[in-house]
Amino acid sequence: MSWFLCLKSFNVRITSGFMGIMPLSGLLASYFWLGNQFYWIHHVGFALVLGGIVMVNWAHWIRKEEAKRTQQEYTQFHACPC
């Protein structure tokens, strides 16, 4: 429930990034608290999630700068076609 309350309070860019971080935090917790083994493929998963977060933030930044340059209104909900 607290997750949904936070969604209303923060920017979409921030909350979308945390949606990708939640599985990562679960995986890290399984290593440290449960003693699960770490495999090389997990590095690929970490890189994909973090790369996705960077790409979404970069796309929003580009659209925001473009809107500022052309003096148009910028809304974060229409920054990306997805």
C-alpha positions in Angstrom: 0.0 0.0 0.0 2.8 2.4 0.8 4.2 1.8 -2.8 0.9 3.2 -4.3 0.9 6.2 -1.9 4.5 7.0 -3.0 3.5 6.7 -6.7 1.2 9.7 -6.3 3.9 11.8 -4.6 6.9 11.3 -7.0 7.8 12.0 -10.6 7.0 9.2 -13.1 10.7 8.9 -14.0 11.7 8.1 -10.4 8.9 5.6 -9.8 9.5 3.8 -13.1 13.2 3.3 -12.1 12.3 1.8 -8.9 10.0 -0.7 -10.6 13.2 -2.2 -12.2 15.2 -2.0 -9.0 12.7 -4.0 -6.9 13.7 -7.4 -8.6 17.3 -6.4 -8.2 16.9 -5.8 -4.5 15.2 -9.1 -4.1 18.1 -10.9 -5.9 20.7 -9.1 -3.8 18.8 -10.0 -0.6 18.8 -13.6 -1.7 22.6 -13.5 -2.0 23.3 -11.9 1.3 20.5 -13.2 3.5 19.7 -16.6 2.0 23.2 -17.5 0.7 22.2 -18.2 -2.9 25.0 -18.6 -5.4 25.8 -15.7 -7.8 26.1 -16.6 -11.5 27.6 -14.6 -14.3 24.3 -14.2 -16.1 23.0 -12.1 -13.2 25.5 -9.4 -14.3 23.6 -9.3 -17.6 20.3 -8.8 -15.8 21.7 -6.1 -13.6 23.1 -4.3 -16.7 19.8 -4.6 -18.6 17.8 -3.2 -15.7 20.2 -0.3 -15.0 20.5 0.4 -18.8 16.8 0.6 -19.1 16.5 3.1 -16.3 19.2 5.2 -17.9 17.6 5.0 -21.3 14.1 6.1 -19.9 15.6 9.0 -18.0 17.7 10.0 -21.0 14.7 10.0 -23.3 12.7 12.2 -20.9 15.6 14.6 -20.6 16.0 14.8 -24.5 12.2 15.5 -24.9 12.2 18.1 -22.1 15.2 19.9 -23.7 13.5 19.8 -27.1 10.3 21.2 -25.7 12.2 24.0 -23.9 14.1 24.8 -27.2 10.9 25.0 -29.2 9.0 26.7 -26.4 6.3 24.0 -26.2 4.7 22.6 -23.2 6.4 19.5 -21.8 4.5 16.7 -20.1 6.3 13.7 -18.8 3.5 11.4 -19.9 4.1 12.1 -23.6 7.9 12.1 -23.6 8.2 8.6 -25.1 6.1 6.8 -27.6 5.9 3.8 -25.2 
